[in-house]
Amino acid sequence: MILQALYEYYTRKGDLAPQGYEWKEIPFIIVIDNEGTFIGLEDTRTGEGKSLRAKTFLVIKTKSRPGANSYQIANVFWDHYGFVLAHPKEKSDKKTREQLVGDAQKQHNTFVTLVKNIADEYPDNKEFAAVKKFYDQQDQLEKVLDNDYWKDCCKIPGCNMSFRVVGETKIVAEHNDLNSQITGDLSEIEELDGISNLKADRVCLITGERGPIAVLHTATSLPGGKSGGKLVGFQKNSGYDSYYKEQGTNAPVSKKAEAGYTTALNVLVGKDSTNKFKLSDTTVLFWASKQIDFEGQFAFFFASPQKDDPDRNSREVKVLFESIHSGKLNSDGDTQFYILGISPNAARISVRFWKTGKVKDIAGKIALHFSDLEIVHGQNDDREYFSLFNLLTNIAFEYKVENVPPNLAGKVIESILDGSPYPLTLQQQCIRRIHADRHVSLIRAAMLKACLNRKDRTYSNNEKTITMALDLENSNQGYLCGRLFAVLEKIQEEAQPGINTNIKDRYYGAASSTPVTVFGRLLNLTNHHLAKLNPGRKINLEKLIQEVIANMNSSGMPAHLSLDDQSRFAIGYYHQRQDLFISKENKN
């Protein structure tokens, strides 16, 4: 289903690379004349600083390089500087400098052999001949390495390079002669560079058509991955082989379909793609069966806010609610939508989740997620909605998304799209960070509220639904303890303004997990604090304490609070704190 949806996306989009080709960033071009003489290095990059981007060229698709003999496979008239110039990597954790130099020389020999074979195969092509002549003259390589631009080129790890002949506007790797003389299935090149490929016809799993099968599938580079991975891949001569079938023939996909789905996948994960976002270790790709507005909104419900427009996420959520309530979404509601969560895993790509459905159903589940998160706001926080990125960073150490537990981002996205309870790890992490920081923020309180209400909605625990603001009728012991703790903290703040360390800093962890051990002491301390307040304020706060305690069980303070009740403690504390700072007029 995943491969079929990707192939359909490829056929729907008319501006993707044709079969057998891809758009590739090539930062530096070696300019030569017809005799192969080096003229200069051409820098294709534009922009400044970190925004420097190389120009893209339509070249023959990247070759798969499996196993230890990857140096035996070169790309056609373009590749990284190891193949093109025999320049080794700067460093490696596994290899010495001598080994790196040796690897680069092997790669270079493969590239030169391929160039010469193609030039000999097509003697009428002057550009192929010029590149061959370049390699026939050893001193020309040294001239490239002495060029001023080479210092910039070698700073880019694995910098891609190609050739351009003076007087030509296109590089050799994308020239019309190359495109017309080398066929789409690249059979000639496969024979020239030594790739053995099975020519047997099979029924394609994607198209259902019979034709030549792709034995090796094109790799895709994901953010955070060390090298390109594959959705479909089989180790040669391994336990995956069965019924005398090798590698790709175990899951037959035609060359045509393989070229389509891998091109679509590479476009979706590309730098310029607007159909992706990354959270923690998971890259999420999404697309629709046709071009719709929802496709442009989807990322803003989950991804980090944009630096130049931090309010964009909230605006898109508002638009979503308005389109649902107004019926505007109905025009695209039956359009099929696809969501793929993937992450790097050595030579293969791990599929974290795969969700499909109609736009109206997915939009409804996302709207429910934001409704579950609604909670009373503080006076200094006017954010109406916050993305999944905000949720995850609020439960991570130092508020950094890279510290989010593995797989949690993908699991949360799954629960949102399914309308199911959030993963228990989300709730546990939130409580853990509150205990560590002793801070119940708006986002953390909203997150715990959503976790509890979804859990009760699914499992019918007969617990009272957590409301947006203070609930005077909620008699849960954890919720009441949280309310009481907030009142005691407020009394201390008014009695000792500007105090450096208050009861929250010292006692929050114990009060929210084992209330009976600390509340007796806190109530005794509160009597001293109340004595410092004016009579009217003292009476009001004493009444509030009595109201909260009166709703508790006759057995007194609970000895221990479960995870759910610790969550209710945090919400009760947050609700009461917000209520204490709201004027009577605003309450009304």
C-alpha positions in Angstrom: 0.0 0.0 0.0 2.8 2.4 0.8 4.6 1.8 -2.4 1.4 2.1 -4.4 0.6 5.4 -2.8 4.1 6.7 -3.5 3.9 5.6 -7.1 0.5 7.2 -7.5 2.0 10.5 -6.2 4.8 10.2 -8.8 2.3 9.7 -11.6 0.1 12.6 -10.4 2.9 15.1 -10.1 4.0 16.2 -13.6 7.2 18.0 -12.6 9.2 15.1 -11.1 12.2 13.6 -12.7 11.5 11.2 -15.5 12.2 7.5 -15.1 15.9 6.7 -14.6 16.8 10.3 -13.7 16.8 12.6 -10.6 17.4 16.2 -9.7 20.7 16.3 -7.9 22.5 19.2 -6.1 26.0 19.6 -7.6 28.0 22.4 -5.9 31.1 22.5 -8.1 31.6 22.0 -11.8 35.0 21.2 -13.4 35.2 23.4 -16.6 37.3 21.9 -19.4 37.9 22.6 -23.1 37.5 20.1 -26.0 41.0 18.8 -25.4 40.3 18.0 -21.8 42.4 21.0 -20.5 41.3 22.3 -17.1 39.9 25.9 -17.3 38.5 26.4 -13.9 36.2 25.4 -11.0 32.6 26.8 -11.1 30.7 27.3 -7.9 27.0 26.8 -8.4 25.9 27.7 -4.9 23.9 30.8 -4.1 22.9 32.5 -0.8 24.9 33.3 2.2 26.2 31.4 5.3 24.1 28.4 6.3 21.5 29.2 3.6 24.0 28.4 0.8 22.3 26.1 -1.7 23.8 24.3 -4.7 22.1 24.3 -8.1 20.2 21.1 -9.0 20.8 19.3 -12.3 18.8 16.5 -14.0 21.2 13.6 -14.0 21.1 9.8 -14.3 19.8 8.4 -11.0 22.2 7.6 -8.2 23.4 4.0 -8.3 22.9 1.7 -5.4 26.2 0.8 -3.7 25.6 -2.2 -1.5 28.2 -4.0 0.6 32.0 -3.6 1.0 32.5 -3.3 -2.8 30.7 0.0 -3.1 33.8 1.5 -4.7 33.1 -0.6 -7.8 30.0 1.4 -8.7 30.2 4.9 -10.0 27.6 7.4 -11.2 27.5 8.6 -14.8 29.7 11.7 -15.3 29.0 13.0 -11.8 29.9 11.8 -8.3 31.6 12.9 -5.1 35.2 14.0 -5.1 36.5 10.6 -4.1 35.3 9.1 -7.4 35.9 12.2 -9.5 39.3 13.4 -8.2 40.5 10.5 -5.9 40.3 12.9 -2.9 39.8 10.9 0.3 37.5 11.6 3.3 39.1 13.9 5.9 38.6 11.4 8.7 36.9 8.2 9.8 36.4 6.4 13.1 37.0 3.0 11.5 39.8 3.6 9.0 43.3 5.1 9.0 44.4 7.8 6.7 46.2 5.3 4.4 43.0 3.2 4.1 41.0 6.3 3.2 43.5 7.3 0.5 43.4 3.7 -0.8 39.6 3.7 -0.9 39.5 7.0 -2.8 41.9 5.7 -5.4 39.8 2.6 -6.0 36.7 4.8 -6.4 38.5 7.0 -8.8 39.7 4.1 -10.9 36.1 2.9 -11.2 34.9 6.3 -12.3 37.7 6.8 -14.9 37.0 3.3 -16.3 33.3 4.1 -16.7 34.1 7.5 -18.4 36.4 5.8 -20.9 34.0 3.0 -21.6 31.2 5.4 -22.4 33.4 7.6 -24.5 34.6 4.6 -26.5 31.0 3.4 -26.9 29.9 6.8 -28.3 32.9 8.1 -30.3 30.8 10.9 -31.9 30.1 12.6 -28.7 32.7 15.4 -28.3 31.9 16.1 -24.6 32.4 12.5 -23.6 35.7 12.5 -25.5 36.7 15.8 -23.7 36.2 14.2 -20.2 38.2 11.2 -21.3 41.1 13.4 -22.5 41.0 15.2 -19.1 41.7 11.9 -17.4 44.4 11.0 -19.9 46.4 13.9 -18.6 47.4 13.4 -14.9 48.5 17.0 -14.5 45.0 18.2 -15.1 43.8 16.7 -11.8 46.6 18.5 -10.0 45.4 21.8 -11.5 41.9 21.2 -10.0 43.4 20.7 -6.6 45.4 23.9 -6.9 42.4 26.0 -7.8 41.3 28.6 -5.3 37.7 27.2 -5.3 39.0 23.8 -4.3 39.4 25.0 -0.6 35.6 25.6 -0.5 34.8 22.4 -2.3 36.8 20.1 0.0 35.1 21.6 3.1 31.8 20.0 2.0 31.8 16.3 3.0 31.3 14.1 0.0 30.9 17.1 -2.3 29.3 16.2 -5.7 31.1 17.3 -8.8 30.6 17.1 -12.6 32.0 18.5 -15.9 31.1 21.2 -18.3 32.8 21.8 -21.7 33.5 25.4 -22.6 30.8 26.8 -24.9 28.1 24.4 -23.5 25.3 25.6 -21.2 24.6 22.2 -19.7 26.9 19.9 -17.7 28.0 16.7 -19.3 25.9 14.6 -16.9 22.7 16.2 -18.1 23.5 16.8 -21.8 20.8 15.9 -24.4 23.2 13.5 -26.1 23.6 11.6 -22.9 19.8 11.5 -22.3 19.1 10.3 -25.9 21.9 7.8 -26.2 21.6 6.1 -22.9 18.2 4.5 -22.5 15.9 4.9 -19.5 16.5 1.4 -18.1 20.3 2.1 -18.2 21.1 -1.4 -19.4 24.1 -0.2 -21.3 25.6 1.5 -18.3 24.9 -1.5 -16.0 26.9 -3.7 -18.4 29.7 -1.1 -18.6 30.2 -0.6 -14.9 29.9 -4.3 -14.0 26.5 -4.4 -12.3 24.9 -7.9 -12.8 21.1 -7.5 -13.1 18.5 -10.2 -13.4 16.5 -9.7 -16.6 13.6 -12.1 -15.7 10.1 -10.8 -16.1 7.8 -10.8 -13.1 4.4 -9.4 -12.2 5.0 -6.1 -10.4 3.5 -5.8 -6.9 2.7 -2.2 -7.5 1.3 -2.0 -11.0 0.3 -5.6 -11.6 2.1 -5.5 -15.0 4.6 -8.0 -16.1 8.1 -6.7 -16.9 11.8 -6.6 -15.8 12.3 -6.5 -12.1 14.5 -4.0 -10.2 17.0 -6.1 -8.2 18.4 -3.1 -6.3 16.2 -0.2 -5.2 17.4 3.4 -5.0 18.4 4.6 -1.5 16.9 7.6 0.2 18.8 9.8 2.7 16.9 10.8 5.8 17.8 13.5 8.3 19.9 11.9 11.1 20.8 8.9 9.0 24.5 8.1 8.3 23.9 7.0 4.7 21.0 6.3 2.3 18.5 3.7 3.4 15.9 1.7 1.5 12.2 0.9 2.0 12.7 -2.4 0.1 16.1 -4.2 0.4 17.4 -7.7 0.7 20.9 -8.7 1.7 22.5 -10.9 -1.0 22.9 -14.6 -0.1 21.1 -14.1 3.2 18.3 -15.8 5.0 15.8 -13.5 3.3 16.3 -15.3 0.0 13.7 -18.1 -0.6 12.4 -20.3 -3.3 15.7 -19.7 -5.2 15.0 -16.0 -5.5 17.6 -13.4 -4.9 17.5 -9.9 -3.6 14.7 -7.8 -5.2 13.0 -10.8 -6.8 11.8 -11.7 -3.3 9.4 -8.7 -3.5 9.2 -8.1 -7.3 8.8 -4.4 -8.3 9.2 -3.5 -11.9 12.0 -1.0 -12.9 9.3 1.5 -14.0 7.5 1.3 -10.6 10.7 1.3 -8.6 11.9 4.4 -10.4 8.5 6.1 -9.7 8.1 5.4 -6.0 11.8 6.1 -5.1 11.7 9.4 -7.0 8.5 10.4 -5.2 10.1 9.3 -1.8 13.2 11.3 -2.5 11.2 14.4 -3.5 9.1 14.2 -0.4 12.1 14.0 1.9 14.1 16.6 -0.1 15.3 19.9 1.3 12.7 21.9 -0.6 9.8 19.7 0.3 6.8 21.2 2.0 5.2 17.8 2.5 7.3 16.8 5.4 8.3 17.7 9.0 10.7 16.1 11.5 10.0 15.5 15.2 12.7 13.9 17.3 13.8 10.7 15.4 10.8 10.5 13.1 10.4 12.1 9.7 6.7 12.5 8.7 5.7 12.6 5.0 2.2 13.5 3.9 0.4 13.9 0.6 -3.1 13.8 -0.9 -4.5 12.1 -3.9 -4.9 15.6 -5.4 -3.8 19.1 -4.7 -5.8 20.6 -1.8 -5.4 23.3 0.9 -5.2 20.7 3.7 -2.0 19.4 2.3 -0.4 22.9 2.9 -1.8 23.1 6.5 -1.0 19.7 7.8 2.6 20.3 9.0 1.7 23.3 11.1 -0.4 21.1 13.4 2.7 19.2 14.5 6.0 20.9 13.5 7.9 23.6 15.3 6.8 27.2 14.9 8.5 29.2 12.1 11.0 31.8 13.3 9.8 34.4 11.0 6.1 33.7 11.8 5.7 32.0 15.2 1.9 32.5 15.2 1.3 30.6 11.9 0.7 27.3 13.7 -2.2 28.8 15.8 -3.7 30.5 12.8 -3.8 27.2 10.9 -5.6 25.5 13.8 -8.1 28.2 13.8 -8.6 27.8 10.0 -9.1 24.1 10.6 -11.9 24.6 13.2 -13.5 27.2 11.0 -13.5 25.0 7.9 -15.0 22.1 9.9 -17.8 24.2 11.4 -18.6 26.2 8.3 -18.6 23.1 6.0 -15.8 24.5 3.8 -13.9 21.3 4.3 -16.6 19.3 2.7 -15.5 20.1 -0.8 -12.2 18.2 -0.2 -13.5 16.0 2.6 -13.6 12.8 0.6 -10.1 13.2 -0.8 -7.7 10.4 0.2 -4.8 11.5 2.5 -1.6 9.6 3.2 0.7 10.0 6.2 4.0 8.1 6.5 6.3 8.2 9.5 9.9 6.9 8.8 13.3 7.0 10.5 16.8 5.8 9.6 17.9 2.3 10.6 21.3 1.3 9.1 20.9 0.3 5.5 17.1 0.2 5.6 14.3 2.7 6.5 12.1 1.9 9.5 8.4 2.6 9.0 7.1 4.0 12.3 3.5 4.3 11.1 1.4 4.4 8.0 -2.0 6.1 8.1 -4.5 6.7 5.3 -8.0 8.1 5.3 -10.4 10.7 4.0 -9.4 14.3 4.7 -12.6 15.0 6.7 -11.9 12.1 9.1 -8.2 13.0 9.6 -9.1 16.7 10.1 -11.8 15.7 12.7 -9.2 13.6 14.7 -6.8 16.5 14.7 -9.5 19.0 15.8 -10.4 16.6 18.6 -6.8 16.6 19.7 -6.7 20.4 20.0 -10.1 20.4 21.8 -8.7 18.0 24.4 -5.8 20.3 25.0 -8.0 23.4 25.7 -7.4 24.8 29.2 -7.6 28.1 31.0 -4.8 30.4 30.1 -2.6 32.5 32.4 -2.6 36.3 32.3 0.8 36.4 30.6 0.2 33.6 28.1 -2.3 34.3 25.3 -1.5 31.2 23.1 -4.7 29.5 22.0 -3.1 26.4 20.5 0.3 24.8 20.5 1.8 22.2 18.1 3.0 18.8 18.9 6.6 20.2 18.9 5.6 22.4 21.8 4.2 19.4 23.7 7.3 17.3 23.2 9.8 19.9 24.1 7.9 20.6 27.3 8.5 17.0 28.5 12.1 16.9 27.3 15.3 17.6 29.4 16.4 21.2 28.8 13.3 21.6 26.5 15.3 20.1 23.6 13.4 17.9 21.1 16.4 15.7 20.7 16.0 14.6 24.3 12.5 13.2 23.7 12.4 9.4 24.3 12.9 7.3 21.1 9.7 6.5 19.2 7.5 8.8 21.4 6.9 11.4 18.7 5.7 8.7 16.2 3.4 7.1 18.9 1.8 10.4 19.8 1.1 11.2 16.1 -0.5 7.8 15.8 -2.7 8.4 18.8 -3.8 11.8 17.4 -4.6 10.4 14.0 -6.5 7.4 15.5 -8.3 9.4 18.2 -6.9 6.9 20.7 -5.3 7.5 24.2 -1.9 9.1 24.1 1.0 6.8 25.0 1.5 6.3 28.7 5.1 7.5 28.2 3.9 11.0 27.4 2.1 11.2 30.7 5.0 9.7 32.7 7.5 12.0 31.1 5.3 15.0 31.8 5.0 14.1 35.5 8.8 13.4 35.7 9.6 16.8 34.3 7.2 18.6 36.6 8.8 16.9 39.6 12.3 17.8 38.3 11.5 21.4 37.4 8.8 21.9 40.1 6.8 23.9 37.4 3.3 23.2 36.1 3.1 25.2 32.9 0.1 25.8 30.7 1.3 23.2 28.2 2.0 20.6 30.8 -1.3 21.0 32.5 -3.1 20.9 29.1 -1.2 17.7 28.2 -2.2 15.9 31.4 -5.8 17.0 31.0 -5.9 15.6 27.5 -4.2 12.3 28.6 -6.7 11.8 31.4 -9.8 12.7 29.4 -8.9 10.5 26.4 -8.1 7.6 28.7 -11.5 8.0 30.5 -13.3 8.4 27.1 -11.8 5.2 25.8 -11.9 2.9 28.9 -15.0 4.5 30.7 -13.2 4.8 34.1 -16.1 6.7 35.6 -13.8 9.5 36.6 -15.0 13.0 36.4 -14.0 14.7 33.1 -11.4 17.3 33.6 -12.7 20.8 32.8 -10.9 23.7 31.2 -10.9 25.8 34.4 -11.3 25.3 38.1 -14.0 22.6 38.9 -15.4 23.1 42.4 -17.4 19.9 42.1 -14.4 17.7 41.4 -13.9 15.5 44.5 -11.0 13.5 43.3 -8.4 13.4 46.2 -5.5 14.2 43.9 -7.2 17.2 42.4 -8.2 18.5 45.8 -4.7 18.0 47.1 -3.4 20.0 44.2 -5.9 22.8 44.9 -4.9 22.9 48.5 -1.2 23.0 47.7 -1.8 26.0 45.4 -3.7 27.9 48.2 -1.0 27.2 50.7 1.7 28.5 48.3 -0.4 31.6 47.6 -0.6 32.3 51.4 3.1 32.0 51.8 3.8 34.3 48.8 1.6 37.0 50.3 3.0 36.6 53.8 6.6 36.6 52.6 6.8 38.6 49.3 10.0 38.0 47.3 10.9 34.8 49.1 13.7 32.9 47.3 12.5 29.4 48.0 8.8 28.6 48.6 7.0 25.4 49.5 6.6 24.4 45.9 10.4 24.3 45.5 10.8 22.1 48.6 7.7 20.0 48.8 6.0 19.7 45.4 7.4 16.2 44.7 6.4 14.7 48.1 3.0 16.5 48.2 2.0 15.2 44.7 3.0 11.6 45.4 2.7 11.0 49.2 0.5 13.9 50.5 0.1 12.5 54.0 3.8 12.9 54.7 3.9 16.7 54.2 0.5 18.4 54.4 0.3 18.3 58.2 3.6 20.2 58.4 2.5 22.6 55.6 -0.8 23.4 57.3 1.0 24.2 60.6 3.4 26.6 58.7 0.4 28.2 57.0 -1.0 29.3 60.4 2.1 31.4 60.9 1.8 32.9 57.4 -1.9 33.7 57.9 -1.1 35.7 61.0 0.9 38.2 58.8 -2.0 39.0 56.5 -4.7 41.6 57.0 -7.9 40.3 58.7 -10.1 40.4 55.6 -7.6 38.5 53.4 -6.9 36.0 56.2 -10.6 35.1 56.6 -11.1 34.7 52.8 -8.1 32.3 52.5 -9.0 30.4 55.6 -12.5 29.8 54.1 -10.9 28.6 50.9 -8.8 26.1 52.8 -11.8 24.8 54.7 -13.8 24.4 51.5 -11.1 22.3 49.9 -10.5 20.1 53.0 -14.3 19.6 53.5 -14.6 17.8 50.2 -11.8 15.3 51.0 -12.6 11.8 52.3 -13.3 11.4 56.0 -10.2 9.2 56.1 -8.0 12.3 55.6 -5.0 12.9 53.4 -4.3 10.0 51.0 -1.0 8.1 51.7 -0.1 7.6 48.1 -1.3 9.0 44.7 -1.2 6.9 41.5 0.1 8.3 38.2 -3.3 9.5 37.2 -4.0 11.1 40.5 -0.6 12.8 40.4 -1.7 14.2 37.1 -4.9 15.4 38.7 -2.8 17.0 41.4 -0.9 19.0 38.8 -4.1 20.1 37.1 -5.8 21.0 40.3 -2.8 23.0 41.3 -2.7 24.8 38.0 -6.5 25.4 38.0 -6.4 26.9 41.5 -3.4 29.0 40.8 -5.1 30.6 37.7 -8.3 31.1 39.7 -6.5 32.9 42.5 -5.1 35.5 40.0 -8.5 36.1 38.3 -10.6 39.0 39.5 -14.2 38.5 40.5 -15.3 40.5 37.4 -13.4 38.2 35.0 -14.7 35.1 36.8 -18.3 36.2 36.3 
